[in-house]
């Protein structure tokens, strides 16, 4: 029998990406809308781990079901790990991807070191047990936006071993190496 897992997100891009990684023969993936949660879950934590747990615990409290949530940060070495936990709202509460990328490019002007990483943290709460999983992909920040695929910072993130941004790479290549995929794979392995 399939085990139902609620993915505590309203982000359709993340749902689609995780849906391609989860084994649908073992798990029925449902989202917040499917379980009647339409309100924003406020992310007040000061780490990715804290935010992932806040979302998962909120949904468990409301549904009494097995849940996982995810928080991702883009961490730029020369900026001390920024934007990090405020990745989605780096340029302000409007959470505009282009504003965020423009600000990051501006903040890196004149900097030689453009190394960075995407880091995803998944918080799984299953049968009352809380477990965290992390996925990281290293790379660098481009000097300008390029490509139309993906979402968020994909047009300026060049993964290690490539000379194209995530937004220029075919979906199957990005999916095969993404930070989120790596974290989800660890969760799936844990779930057996």
N, C-alpha and C positions, 0 to 999 in steps of 0.2 A: 504494500500500500504506500502511495506517495505521502511524503511528509510535507505539510504546508509550512511555508516560510514567508513571513511578511517582510518585504524590503521597505524600511522606513524612509522613503524618499518620495518627493513629488516631482523630481527631476526626470523628465522623459528620456533624456540622453543617457543618464545613468541606468535607468530601468532597461533600456534597450541593450546597452553594453553588457550588463550583468546577465540579462536574459539569454545572451549568446554563449555565456560561459557555464551557467548552471545546467546540470543534467536533469532535463524535464521528465525523464523516466523515473527519477527518484524523488524529485521535489516539485511541488506546485508553488510557483512564485506568484505572490500577490502583492499589490502595492497599497499605499495608504488610502487611496480613493476606494479601492475594493472593500476596505473594512470600515468605511465611513469617516475617516479622519481627513478633514479638509483644511483645518487650521494650520498655520505655520507653527512649527515647533522651534521655539527660540533657542538658538545656539549661544549659550552664555559662558561656555568653557574657555579656558585659556590655552588649551592644547587640542589637537585633533582627536586624541583619545577621549578627552572629557566630552567633547561635542558629540562624538559617535555614541558614547554611553548615555548622554542626556536624551538623545533621540530614541534609542532603543528602549530605555527604561520608561519613557513616556508612553510608547506604543504598547509595551507589555502591561503597564498599569491600566490602559484603556481596553485592551483586547484579551489579556490573559493567554496570549498565544506566543509561539516561537517567532522571534524577530531578529533581523540584523539591520544595522544601519552603517553608514559609511560617511567619513569626512575626509576630504582631500585638501592638501596644501601644496602650493608651489613654493619651494624653499630655495632661495638664491644665496649662494655661498657668500659673495662679497657684500650682501646686504644683511648679513647676520641671520639668515634664515627667513627673512621677509620675502613675500607677504605672509607666508605661513598660515596661521590659523584664521587670518582675515583675507585669505585669497579671493573669495567671492566678492568681498566688499572693500577691496584694496583702495579703489578710487572713490568710495562713498557707498551709502546705504542703497543706492539704486541698483547695485549689483550688475553694472553694465560691463560686459566682457571687453568691448573696445576701449572704454575708459580705463579699465584695469590694465590692459596691455599697453596703452599709450603712456600711462603713468610709469609702468615698470621700465619701458624702453627709455623714457626720459631720465629716470633715476639711475640707469646704467650708462648714461652718456659719459664717454671718456674713460670708462672702466675696461681694463684689459680682461680681467677674469669675469667671464659670463657663465661660469658653471652653475648648475642648478639641479634640482631633483623634484619630481612629483612624488609625493608620499601619500598613500591612502591607508587609512586605518578603518578596519571593520570591527564593530562590536556586535557579537552574536550573543543573544540570550536564549538558551534552549533548555527546557525543563528546569528553569530557575538558575542555571549555571551561566555565568558571564565569562566570555573568552574574547580576547583581542587578537586580530591578525593584521599584519602590516605588509604592504607591497610598495616597492620603490623602483623608479626608473630614473637613471642619471642622464644628464644631457647638458645642453647650454641654451642660452637665450639669444635668439636672432636679433639683428639690429632693426629689422622691419618685419611686418606681418606678411605671411605668404601662405597661400592655400585656402581652400574653402570647406574642407571636410572637418569633422569633429566639432568641438565646442570649447568654450572657456578660453584658456591660454594656448590651445593647440596651434594657432597660426604663428606663434613665436617660440615654441619649444622644439628644439632639435635633439632627438634621442641619440645617445652614444652609438657610434657605428654607422650613423646615417648623415647625409648632407641635406636632408629635407626635413621640414617641420612635420609634426604630427598631422597638421591640417593638409599636407601634401601627400602623405603616405596613404596607400590603400587601407581600407578598414581592417582587412584580415591581418595585415602586418602590425598595425597599431594595436589591435586587440590582442595579438599574440604576445606583446611585450609590455602592455600597459600596467601601471601601478595598481589600478583597480583589479585587472585580471589576475595579477599575482596574488593580491590579498584574497580575492574570491576563491582562487584555486586552493590556497591554504585552508580556507574555511571548508570547502567541499571535501578536501582530504580528511579534515578533522571529523566531519559528519559521516564519513565512510560511504 
